[in-house]
Amino acid sequence: MRILLVLIAFGMIAVPALLALGRQDEARGRRIANALIIFLTPAFALGLIHGVPELDGRALQYPIAWTTLRLVLTGIALILPWCLYVWLAGARR
């Protein structure tokens, strides 16, 4: 079950990056840059969870608040690639 959840999470991050990479209306360098931004930005949010001791579950004060913040950051990390894809793929004016 854990493997399935990891695959779903990876798919939610990788699919928008691959869609940005496969666009044909932009130059190759721009497509690669957009795909890297989309793919690496969630890693920053998830890195915060493991880098900050309070978010890693080692907090002694206010454990419910830190757990809630950890869940919010995880949710943002999974939704952020799709938001970035829509924003970066928007019409150029």
C-alpha positions as CSV (number, residue, x, y, z in Angstrom):
1,M,0.0,0.0,0.0
2,R,2.8,2.4,0.8
3,I,4.4,1.8,-2.6
4,L,1.1,2.6,-4.3
5,L,0.9,5.9,-2.4
6,V,4.5,6.8,-3.3
7,L,3.8,6.1,-6.9
8,I,0.6,8.3,-6.9
9,A,2.5,11.1,-5.2
10,F,5.4,10.8,-7.7
11,G,2.9,10.8,-10.6
12,M,1.3,14.0,-9.2
13,I,4.7,15.6,-9.4
14,A,6.1,14.1,-12.5
15,V,3.1,14.3,-14.9
16,P,2.9,18.1,-15.0
17,A,6.7,18.3,-15.4
18,L,6.5,15.9,-18.3
19,L,3.6,17.8,-19.9
20,A,5.7,21.0,-19.7
21,L,8.6,19.2,-21.2
22,G,6.5,17.9,-24.1
23,R,5.1,21.3,-25.2
24,Q,6.0,22.2,-28.7
25,D,5.2,25.9,-28.7
26,E,8.2,27.1,-26.7
27,A,12.0,26.8,-27.2
28,R,13.8,23.8,-25.8
29,G,15.7,25.7,-23.1
30,R,12.5,27.3,-21.9
31,R,10.7,23.9,-21.8
32,I,13.5,22.3,-19.8
33,A,13.6,25.2,-17.4
34,N,9.9,25.1,-16.8
35,A,9.9,21.3,-16.3
36,L,12.8,21.6,-13.8
37,I,10.9,24.4,-11.9
38,I,7.8,22.3,-11.8
39,F,9.6,19.1,-10.7
40,L,12.0,20.6,-8.1
41,T,9.6,23.1,-6.3
42,P,7.7,20.4,-4.4
43,A,11.1,19.0,-3.3
44,F,11.7,22.3,-1.5
45,A,8.4,22.0,0.4
46,L,9.0,18.4,1.3
47,G,12.6,19.3,2.3
48,L,11.2,21.8,4.8
49,I,9.3,19.0,6.4
50,H,12.4,16.9,7.0
51,G,14.8,19.8,7.6
52,V,12.9,21.6,10.4
53,P,12.9,19.5,13.6
54,E,9.4,20.7,14.6
55,L,7.9,19.6,11.2
56,D,9.7,16.2,11.4
57,G,7.7,15.2,14.4
58,R,10.2,15.9,17.1
59,A,8.3,18.9,18.5
60,L,7.6,18.8,22.2
61,Q,5.3,21.9,22.3
62,Y,2.2,22.2,20.3
63,P,2.3,18.8,18.5
64,I,-1.1,19.2,16.9
65,A,-0.2,22.6,15.3
66,W,3.0,21.2,13.9
67,T,1.3,18.1,12.6
68,T,-1.3,20.3,10.9
69,L,1.4,22.5,9.3
70,R,3.2,19.3,8.1
71,L,0.0,18.0,6.5
72,V,-0.6,21.4,4.8
73,L,2.9,21.5,3.4
74,T,2.5,18.0,2.1
75,G,-0.7,18.9,0.4
76,I,0.8,22.0,-1.1
77,A,3.8,20.0,-2.4
78,L,1.4,17.7,-4.3
79,I,-0.8,20.4,-5.7
80,L,1.9,22.9,-6.5
81,P,3.2,21.2,-9.7
82,W,-0.2,21.4,-11.3
83,C,-0.6,25.1,-10.3
84,L,2.9,25.9,-11.7
85,Y,2.1,24.0,-14.9
86,V,-1.1,26.0,-15.5
87,W,0.7,29.3,-14.6
88,L,3.7,28.6,-16.8
89,A,1.7,27.2,-19.7
90,G,-0.6,30.2,-19.7
91,A,-1.0,32.4,-22.8
92,R,2.0,34.6,-23.4
93,R,1.0,38.2,-24.1
